[in-house]
Amino acid sequence: MEFSVWLAFFAAAWAISLSPGAGAIAAMSAGLNHGFKRGYFMTFGLVLGILTQIVLVGAGLGALIAASSLGFAIVKWAGVAYLIYLGVQQWRAPARPLVAEAGEGGASRVTRRQLVLRGWGINAVNPKGTVFLLAVVPQFLDLQAPLAPQYAVIGATLMFTDLVVMAGYTALAARVLSALRSESHLRLMNKTFGSLFIAAGALLASFKRAL
């Protein structure tokens, strides 16, 4: 990949990572409920989900999912169900301050591995992301050159920008929102993030396969 082409993709990658969506909601939710150090493990899962999508697109499976009505529907509704499930969980989460996470057994019940798996599920089971990558990535590929190294560069670039951007979202929630101490405020924040997850699921449900 030529440097000028990579530079253009690098700029696009920042726009992709900064755009609000289920990943940003998940990162802020993790920061709110688990603090930055533990919550940031959600980002590792989100990044793994993006890399999974890139592998699918690179292997041609992404095009198959986008072209097949049944395959697209299965992945789409699995993603919708997962986002709504996360929303209901967040909505029902107990109102507890972050300062109590270690001593009172609240946030520490969710392991780092569980956070990684949750993040992976959000981005991996998302046909909207597959279709988006299918539309964007080919514009930066040189079809006359080996594709695998180019996909590796694209994956590494998206991974870097997402790690940085989601760190910001997680830190925002952990540092700023954690200043909320009253039970009513914490309950309101849980319901807000729960509603955002459900809204993201509703938006995904309305997403249609391009004909």
Secondary structure, DSSP 8 states (H G I E B T S, - for coil): --HHHHHHHHHHHHHHHHS-SHHHHHHHHHHHHHHHHHHTHHHHHHHHHHHHHHHHHHHTHHHHHHH-HHHHHHHHHHHHHHHHHHHHHHHT-----GGGTTTSSSGGGS-HHHHHHHHHHHHHS-HHHHHHHHHHGGGG--TTS-HHHHHHHHHHHHHHHHHHHHHHHHHIIIIIGGG--SHHHHHHHHHHHHHHHHHHHHHHHH-----
